[in-house]
Amino acid sequence: MEFDLTDITISVYAPALVGDDGRPLAIVHGMERAFPGLRLRWTTSEKDDLIAVPHRDAWVASERTDGGFPFLCNDDDAHPVTIFGLENPNGLSAEGPPHFEVHASLPVHAAGLAAAADVLAAVGEGACAYWGHATPSKATVEISRQTTDPVRKPGVPPRGLPALRFPDSILAPEIPHHLGWLNYWSAAAARAIGFPDPARDAELLARSRRTGTGGWVVRLTDAPLDLDNPAHLDALKRAYERFPEIGGRSTP
């Protein structure tokens, strides 16, 4: 399958899978419900050929590839939708245990954009995630450059965005490492960063909605985040200013 920087990338971060954990199947089912008509019943070979998975649910429930679940996709090479999960041996915060990550992608077409917030919520809720985001791939690449360290990753963040710290400088796994276009914050993550404050968050609340578990999906801009758009860049900077905990910037 072909991918480019116009995809919407979705990533959520959650506690590691344990035992006979039902979260992988809940994630896949939730994503299909959130995206009308989506069927994640294929995977790919090493040569990127599509392979049908006839017993998909049993495969997802039993296969713990990389401590997560294996790559799944639809059968539309022109508009691919993908998802997979893995265990990251590093912690989300200082001295934290390994964690579970889910990564998905949606095409930037009308159906993909319309479903993006619902898909992010479904994946986040299914994973019992702390936090996550859905962001156009081009912006995701630039946002990743915000994380710097004088020794491990020297450099200056792009476009005047604030420098973010590595996870081992973040105090709790609930604190997001960065912002995105659509942001999934669990109830615990929202408490950790002080959202919502009705006096300060009216603009964000107008583009936000609660999830079934009391978390939030918060949209920074109406259209997909485009850092070449000065209004979008300003919205991202304002959100970082509003939430100094994000990226460990309030840590001494």
Residue pairs with C-beta under 8 A, 6 or more apart in sequence:
1 44
1 48
1 50
1 73
1 77
1 80
1 82
2 77
2 80
3 80
3 105
3 137
4 137
5 136
5 137
5 138
5 141
6 107
6 108
6 136
6 137
6 138
7 105
7 106
7 107
7 108
7 136
7 137
8 105
8 106
8 107
8 108
8 112
8 113
8 116
8 134
8 135
8 136
8 137
8 181
8 224
9 103
9 104
9 105
9 134
9 135
9 136
9 137
9 140
10 83
10 102
10 103
10 104
10 105
10 106
10 116
10 119
10 120
10 123
10 132
10 133
10 134
11 101
11 102
11 103
11 104
11 132
11 133
12 101
12 102
12 120
12 123
12 124
12 127
12 129
12 131
12 132
12 184
13 92
13 99
13 100
13 101
13 129
13 130
13 131
13 132
13 173
13 177
14 23
14 99
14 100
14 101
14 102
14 127
14 128
14 129
14 130
15 99
15 100
15 128
15 130
15 173
16 67
16 87
16 97
16 98
16 99
16 100
17 23
17 24
17 64
17 67
17 68
17 85
17 87
17 100
22 61
23 100
23 126
23 127
23 128
24 60
24 61
24 68
24 69
24 85
25 57
25 60
25 61
26 126
26 127
27 69
27 83
27 85
27 102
27 122
27 123
27 126
27 127
28 40
28 56
28 57
28 60
28 69
28 72
28 83
28 126
29 126
30 122
30 123
30 125
30 126
31 38
31 40
31 83
31 104
31 119
31 122
31 123
31 126
32 38
32 39
32 40
33 122
34 115
34 118
34 119
34 121
34 122
35 81
35 106
35 111
35 112
35 115
35 118
35 119
36 111
36 115
37 111
38 74
38 81
38 115
39 74
39 75
40 56
40 72
40 73
40 74
40 81
40 83
41 52
41 53
41 56
41 72
41 74
41 75
42 50
42 51
42 52
42 53
42 72
42 73
42 74
42 75
43 50
43 51
43 53
43 70
43 71
43 72
43 73
44 50
44 51
44 71
44 73
45 51
50 73
50 75
50 77
53 59
53 72
56 72
59 70
60 69
60 70
60 72
63 69
63 70
65 84
65 86
66 85
66 86
66 87
67 86
67 87
67 98
67 100
68 84
68 85
68 86
68 87
68 100
68 101
68 102
69 84
69 85
70 84
71 82
71 83
71 84
72 82
72 83
72 84
73 80
73 81
73 82
73 83
74 80
74 81
79 107
79 109
79 111
79 112
80 105
80 107
81 104
81 105
81 106
81 107
81 112
82 104
82 105
83 102
83 103
83 104
83 105
83 123
84 102
84 103
84 104
85 100
85 101
85 102
85 103
85 127
86 100
86 101
86 103
87 98
87 99
87 100
87 101
88 98
88 99
88 100
88 101
89 98
90 96
90 98
90 99
90 167
91 97
91 98
91 99
91 167
91 168
91 173
92 99
92 130
92 167
92 170
92 173
92 177
93 167
93 168
93 170
93 171
93 172
93 173
93 175
94 167
94 168
94 169
94 170
94 171
95 168
96 167
96 173
99 173
100 127
102 123
102 127
102 129
102 132
104 119
104 123
105 137
106 112
106 113
106 115
106 116
106 119
106 134
108 136
108 224
113 224
116 134
116 182
117 134
117 182
117 209
117 217
117 219
119 134
120 132
120 133
120 134
120 182
120 184
120 217
121 184
121 211
121 217
123 129
123 132
123 184
124 131
124 132
124 184
124 186
124 211
124 215
124 217
125 211
125 212
125 213
125 215
129 184
129 186
130 173
130 174
130 176
130 186
130 188
130 189
131 174
131 175
131 176
131 183
131 184
131 185
131 186
131 189
132 183
132 184
133 176
133 178
133 179
133 180
133 181
133 182
133 183
133 184
134 180
134 181
134 182
134 184
135 143
135 180
135 181
135 182
135 224
135 225
136 181
136 224
136 225
136 226
138 226
138 227
139 180
139 181
139 224
139 225
139 226
139 227
140 180
142 158
142 159
142 161
142 227
143 161
143 178
143 179
143 180
144 178
145 155
145 157
145 158
146 157
146 158
146 161
146 162
146 163
146 164
146 178
146 247
147 153
147 163
147 164
147 165
147 166
147 177
147 178
147 247
148 154
148 155
148 156
148 157
148 163
148 164
149 165
149 166
152 166
153 166
156 163
157 163
157 164
158 227
159 227
159 233
160 237
161 236
161 237
161 240
162 237
162 240
162 247
162 249
163 247
163 249
164 177
164 178
164 246
164 247
164 248
164 249
165 247
165 248
165 249
165 251
166 248
167 177
167 248
169 248
169 251
170 177
170 247
170 248
170 251
171 248
171 251
172 192
174 186
174 188
174 189
174 191
174 192
175 189
175 192
175 193
175 245
175 246
175 248
176 183
176 185
176 189
176 193
176 246
176 247
177 246
177 247
177 248
178 246
178 247
179 220
179 236
179 239
179 240
179 243
179 246
180 220
180 225
181 219
181 220
181 221
181 224
181 225
182 217
182 218
182 219
182 220
183 216
183 217
183 218
183 219
183 220
184 211
184 215
184 216
184 217
185 193
185 195
185 215
185 216
185 218
186 213
186 214
186 215
187 213
187 214
187 215
189 215
190 196
190 215
190 216
192 245
193 243
193 245
193 246
194 243
194 245
195 201
195 204
195 216
195 218
195 243
196 204
196 205
196 208
196 216
198 205
200 242
201 242
204 218
204 220
204 239
204 242
207 218
207 219
207 220
207 222
208 216
208 217
208 218
208 219
209 216
209 217
210 216
211 217
220 232
220 235
220 236
220 239
221 231
221 232
221 235
223 232
225 232
225 236
226 232
227 233
227 236
240 246
240 247
240 249
244 250
